[in-house]
Amino acid sequence: MSDTPTQPGKTPGLDYSLLNESHVAAYLETNGEKGGVWNGATAVLVTTKGRKSGEMRTIAIIGKQVGENFVIIASKGGSPTHPIWYLNILEDPNVEIQYLGDKWEGIARTAESPEREAMWAEACTQWPAFNDYQARTDRKIPVVVIEPKRKLS
């Protein structure tokens, strides 16, 4: 057991140094060579339109390709509230997603049962902590499926 104090919503032993704007910048500059894998999991960039500002916002997030689609989890580390990017998607499902050097325009949607459970299981194969995050909150953590529509690069 670690003697290192853990911040709420953070898993002990993980590197959180790139979960910010520098992660996005490094990912973009290197086409994912830096930041494309984070703590052993695949990271993707997702760009949404801010529901209040109207500005484009890009985040780095754990993502899993399942078939032609990408799955991301709106966990916010098990917080009782949804992440802002998820609220943006509810307002406008048109997104851009980048996986390494490939970028697409896509449509994001919240998966419903039974697809939700199948996609949750897929996401947990690379990031088992999603189950821990679900245990931390009473909200049902949304599973978001992004369907690529047009390749940009």
Backbone torsions as a table, in degrees:
resi	resn	phi	psi	omega
1	MET	NA	138.8	-177.4
2	SER	-80.5	143.5	174.1
3	ASP	-89.1	-3.7	-179.4
4	THR	-74.2	126.1	178.0
5	PRO	-64.1	145.4	-179.4
6	THR	-108.8	133.3	174.7
7	GLN	-76.0	149.3	177.7
8	PRO	-55.0	136.0	178.2
9	GLY	81.4	0.7	-179.0
10	LYS	-112.5	139.8	179.9
11	THR	-90.9	129.5	-179.5
12	PRO	-60.0	146.2	174.6
13	GLY	84.3	1.0	-179.8
14	LEU	-98.9	151.1	176.9
15	ASP	-88.2	113.2	179.8
16	TYR	-100.8	9.0	-172.2
17	SER	-65.4	-25.0	-177.2
18	LEU	-103.7	2.5	-179.0
19	LEU	-82.4	66.0	179.8
20	ASN	-165.5	-165.7	-178.1
21	GLU	-62.3	-29.4	179.4
22	SER	-67.8	-29.5	175.8
23	HIS	-64.4	-47.7	179.4
24	VAL	-60.3	-46.1	-178.8
25	ALA	-62.0	-45.7	180.0
26	ALA	-63.8	-41.0	179.6
27	TYR	-61.3	-48.7	-178.8
28	LEU	-63.8	-42.5	-178.0
29	GLU	-66.2	-29.1	-174.1
30	THR	-114.6	8.8	-174.4
31	ASN	52.0	40.3	175.0
32	GLY	86.0	-2.2	176.2
33	GLU	-60.2	-36.7	172.1
34	LYS	-110.5	120.5	178.8
35	GLY	96.4	-8.7	178.6
36	GLY	-73.9	-22.1	171.4
37	VAL	-125.3	127.3	-177.5
38	TRP	-128.8	117.8	-178.5
39	ASN	50.9	38.9	177.3
40	GLY	84.4	-2.9	-178.8
41	ALA	-110.5	151.7	176.7
42	THR	-70.8	131.6	175.4
43	ALA	-111.0	143.2	174.9
44	VAL	-125.7	161.0	172.1
45	LEU	-103.4	134.3	178.3
46	VAL	-126.0	128.2	179.3
47	THR	-111.9	125.5	178.7
48	THR	-121.9	163.9	174.7
49	LYS	-94.8	125.1	179.2
50	GLY	-59.6	127.4	-175.5
51	ARG	-70.1	-23.4	177.8
52	LYS	-100.5	-44.3	-174.8
53	SER	-85.4	-27.6	-173.9
54	GLY	77.8	-0.9	179.8
55	GLU	-82.3	150.9	177.1
56	MET	-78.6	133.5	-177.6
57	ARG	-125.3	129.7	-180.0
58	THR	-115.7	132.1	176.8
59	ILE	-124.0	154.5	167.9
60	ALA	-98.6	135.1	-176.2
61	ILE	-151.3	152.7	174.4
62	ILE	-65.0	130.5	180.0
63	GLY	-142.3	147.5	-179.7
64	LYS	-125.8	129.7	174.8
65	GLN	-82.5	127.8	178.0
66	VAL	-127.8	107.5	-172.1
67	GLY	65.2	-130.2	177.6
68	GLU	-90.2	-11.3	-176.2
69	ASN	-93.9	166.4	174.1
70	PHE	-118.4	143.1	-179.9
71	VAL	-117.0	128.9	173.0
72	ILE	-128.4	154.3	-173.9
73	ILE	-116.1	129.1	-179.1
74	ALA	-87.6	58.3	-172.1
75	SER	-81.8	-38.3	-174.3
76	LYS	50.0	38.7	177.0
77	GLY	64.0	18.4	-179.1
78	GLY	90.9	15.1	177.3
79	SER	-61.9	154.1	177.5
80	PRO	-73.0	-10.0	-179.9
81	THR	-115.9	155.0	177.6
82	HIS	-71.6	150.2	174.1
83	PRO	-67.7	152.5	-178.4
84	ILE	-59.0	-39.1	-178.3
85	TRP	-60.6	-34.1	179.6
86	TYR	-69.2	-41.0	177.2
87	LEU	-62.2	-36.3	176.0
88	ASN	-62.2	-42.6	-179.5
89	ILE	-64.9	-37.6	177.8
90	LEU	-62.2	-34.2	179.9
91	GLU	-77.3	-41.2	-178.2
92	ASP	-145.5	105.5	-174.9
93	PRO	-77.8	-1.4	178.2
94	ASN	-77.4	121.1	-176.2
95	VAL	-134.2	169.1	165.1
96	GLU	-117.1	142.7	176.0
97	ILE	-130.1	137.7	176.9
98	GLN	-123.2	128.9	174.2
99	TYR	-121.8	109.7	-173.1
100	LEU	54.8	-121.4	-177.7
101	GLY	-90.7	-0.2	-177.7
102	ASP	-100.4	135.7	-177.6
103	LYS	-131.6	139.9	179.8
104	TRP	-133.8	152.6	160.6
105	GLU	-84.2	143.5	-179.0
106	GLY	-152.3	174.1	176.4
107	ILE	-116.7	128.2	179.1
108	ALA	-101.5	143.1	177.3
109	ARG	-146.9	153.2	176.4
110	THR	-83.5	125.5	179.5
111	ALA	-71.4	140.0	176.0
112	GLU	-110.4	162.9	178.7
113	SER	-62.9	144.0	1.2
114	PRO	-87.5	-6.5	179.8
115	GLU	-59.2	-38.6	-177.6
116	ARG	-55.9	-47.9	-177.5
117	GLU	-65.0	-38.6	178.9
118	ALA	-66.3	-43.0	-179.8
119	MET	-71.5	-34.1	175.1
120	TRP	-60.5	-47.1	179.5
121	ALA	-60.8	-40.7	177.4
122	GLU	-61.4	-47.2	-179.0
123	ALA	-62.0	-37.5	-179.1
124	CYS	-70.9	-16.8	176.5
125	THR	-65.7	-27.8	177.5
126	GLN	-106.2	-16.3	179.1
127	TRP	-142.8	78.3	-178.0
128	PRO	-58.6	-21.4	-179.8
129	ALA	-62.2	-15.5	175.9
130	PHE	-56.4	-36.1	177.7
131	ASN	-63.9	-38.8	176.2
132	ASP	-64.0	-41.3	-179.9
133	TYR	-62.4	-40.7	179.5
134	GLN	-63.6	-35.9	179.4
135	ALA	-68.0	-20.5	-178.4
136	ARG	-82.3	-12.2	-172.6
137	THR	-134.5	155.1	175.6
138	ASP	-85.4	-17.8	-179.4
139	ARG	-76.2	148.5	174.4
140	LYS	-81.3	111.6	-174.8
141	ILE	-65.5	125.6	-179.5
142	PRO	-70.4	142.4	172.4
143	VAL	-106.2	124.2	-176.2
144	VAL	-109.3	128.7	176.1
145	VAL	-106.2	127.0	176.4
146	ILE	-108.3	119.8	178.6
147	GLU	-98.3	109.8	178.7
148	PRO	-64.1	135.7	-178.6
149	LYS	-112.3	-39.6	-177.5
150	ARG	-144.1	126.7	179.6
151	LYS	-76.0	133.8	-179.2
152	LEU	-100.9	-32.2	178.9
153	SER	-153.9	NA	NA
